[in-house]
């Protein structure tokens, strides 16, 4: 039938037929590209460590992760929340830890340290190693600051392990420097995260 139509009319008819198919293809491609991966952070297998140097030696300590989840898609968009218990911080010295909680972190007033990711730079390999940067807002001492967390990720056995370190310029961010007449410490502390995350099945894949 179309071979007997004038050429301009045939083009319009063909375009009217092809357009919905093209739109459907674009919609399917968009949905695939935005397919979301949801991860649950295993708090029991997560270590949050801090390292603070001074003129005599380096102070090492830990915090406890309360909870964590992470969502990201192939376009790099991310969401979720990692909540660290600020009151759990300890370095092996009761006197030093009391000063840290009372004078620096003020953890009784600000009991949570929270990281909220918003995008992933790089591709996460579901099998084998990959290196990415997780961008987001890091909230500590009642204020949020933009950070980029470099992560070494390894996917294996249906789960991910990840390790990353980033600096926290706590004095610049409004916290007190605990230095004294006889002790001088750095004004930046390094935070290192070692964690294990497991994919959360889609609702359609879960058992009723």
C-alpha positions in Angstrom: 0.0 0.0 0.0 2.8 2.4 0.9 4.5 1.9 -2.4 1.5 3.6 -4.1 1.6 6.7 -1.7 3.3 9.9 -2.6 6.8 9.9 -1.0 6.2 12.6 1.6 3.0 10.9 2.8 4.7 7.5 3.0 7.5 9.1 5.1 4.9 10.6 7.5 3.0 7.2 7.8 6.3 5.3 8.4 7.4 7.9 11.0 4.1 7.6 12.8 4.6 3.8 13.1 8.3 4.0 14.0 8.1 6.7 16.6 6.2 4.7 19.3 8.6 1.8 18.8 11.6 4.2 19.2 10.1 5.7 22.3 9.5 2.3 23.8 13.1 1.2 23.0 14.4 4.4 24.7 12.2 3.8 27.7 13.5 0.2 28.0 17.1 1.4 27.6 16.6 4.1 30.2 15.1 1.7 32.7 18.0 -0.7 32.2 20.6 2.0 32.6 19.0 3.2 35.8 18.6 -0.3 37.3 19.4 0.0 40.9 21.7 -2.1 43.1 20.8 -2.1 46.8 23.4 -3.2 49.3 23.0 -3.8 53.1 26.2 -3.0 55.1 27.2 -5.7 57.5 27.8 -3.8 60.7 29.2 -6.8 62.5 32.0 -7.1 59.8 32.6 -3.3 59.5 35.6 -1.5 61.1 35.8 2.2 61.3 39.3 3.3 62.4 40.9 6.7 63.0 44.5 7.7 63.0 45.8 10.9 64.5 49.5 11.8 64.6 51.3 13.8 67.2 55.0 14.8 67.8 55.7 11.7 69.9 53.6 8.9 68.4 50.5 8.1 66.4 47.1 7.5 68.0 44.9 4.8 66.7 41.3 4.2 67.6 38.0 2.8 66.4 34.3 3.6 66.2 31.3 1.3 65.8 29.0 1.3 62.8 25.3 1.5 63.9 23.7 0.8 60.5 24.3 1.2 56.8 22.8 0.8 53.4 23.9 1.9 49.9 22.0 2.2 46.6 23.5 3.0 43.3 22.7 2.6 39.6 24.8 2.2 36.4 24.5 6.0 35.7 26.4 6.7 38.9 23.6 8.0 41.1 23.9 6.9 44.7 21.9 7.1 47.9 21.8 5.5 51.3 23.2 6.2 54.7 26.0 5.0 57.0 25.6 5.8 60.6 28.5 5.6 63.0 28.1 5.8 66.8 30.2 8.8 67.8 30.0 7.8 71.5 31.7 4.5 70.8 35.0 6.1 69.9 38.0 4.7 71.8 41.8 4.9 71.5 43.0 2.8 74.4 43.4 5.6 76.8 40.5 6.5 79.1 41.7 10.0 79.9 42.4 10.8 76.2 39.0 9.4 75.2 37.2 11.4 77.8 38.8 14.6 76.4 37.9 13.5 72.8 34.3 13.0 73.6 33.9 16.0 75.9 36.0 18.6 74.1 36.4 17.6 70.5 33.4 15.4 69.3 31.0 16.5 72.0 29.5 13.1 71.4 26.8 13.5 74.1 25.4 16.4 72.0 26.2 14.9 68.6 25.9 11.1 69.0 25.9 10.2 65.3 28.5 10.6 62.5 26.7 10.1 59.2 27.8 9.6 55.6 25.1 10.1 52.9 26.4 9.2 49.4 25.0 10.9 46.3 27.1 9.5 43.4 29.7 6.9 42.5 32.6 7.8 40.2 33.7 4.7 38.4 32.1 1.3 37.8 31.6 -1.3 40.5 32.6 -4.8 39.3 30.2 -7.4 40.6 33.0 -10.0 40.3 36.7 -9.1 40.9 38.4 -5.9 42.0 37.4 -2.3 41.1 38.3 1.2 42.3 35.7 3.9 42.7 35.1 7.2 44.5 32.0 7.5 46.6 30.9 11.2 46.8 28.5 12.5 49.4 27.9 14.5 52.6 29.7 13.7 55.8 28.0 14.9 58.9 30.0 15.3 62.1 29.7 17.6 65.1 26.3 18.8 63.8 27.6 20.0 60.4 27.7 18.4 56.9 30.7 18.6 54.6 31.2 17.3 51.1 33.7 14.4 50.8 35.0 11.9 48.3 35.8 8.5 49.6 38.2 6.4 47.5 37.3 2.7 47.7 39.0 -0.4 46.8 36.1 -2.9 46.2 36.3 -6.6 45.6 33.2 -8.5 44.5 33.1 -12.3 45.1 30.7 -14.9 46.4 27.7 -12.7 46.1 29.0 -9.9 48.3 31.4 -7.0 48.3 34.3 -6.1 50.5 35.5 -2.5 50.5 38.3 -0.4 52.1 38.8 3.3 51.9 40.6 6.1 53.7 39.8 9.9 53.7 41.0 12.9 55.7 38.8 14.8 58.2 40.2 18.3 58.9 38.3 18.4 62.2 39.8 21.8 63.4 38.9 23.4 60.1 35.4 22.0 60.5 34.9 23.7 63.8 36.1 21.2 66.4 38.7 21.9 69.1 42.3 20.9 68.8 43.1 18.8 71.8 46.8 19.9 71.8 48.2 20.9 75.2 51.4 22.5 76.3 53.2 19.1 76.2 51.3 17.4 73.4 50.9 18.6 69.8 48.6 16.7 67.5 47.7 17.1 63.8 44.7 19.1 62.9 43.5 16.4 60.4 42.5 12.9 61.3 42.5 10.0 58.9 39.3 7.8 58.8 39.6 4.3 57.4 36.6 2.1 56.7 36.7 -1.7 56.1 33.3 -3.1 55.3 31.3 -6.0 53.9 28.1 -5.4 51.9 25.6 -7.8 50.5 23.0 -7.2 47.8 19.4 -7.0 48.9 17.1 -9.1 46.7 14.5 -7.2 44.7 11.0 -7.4 46.1 9.9 -9.8 43.2 12.8 -12.2 44.1 12.0 -12.5 47.8 10.2 -15.4 49.3 6.6 -14.7 50.3 
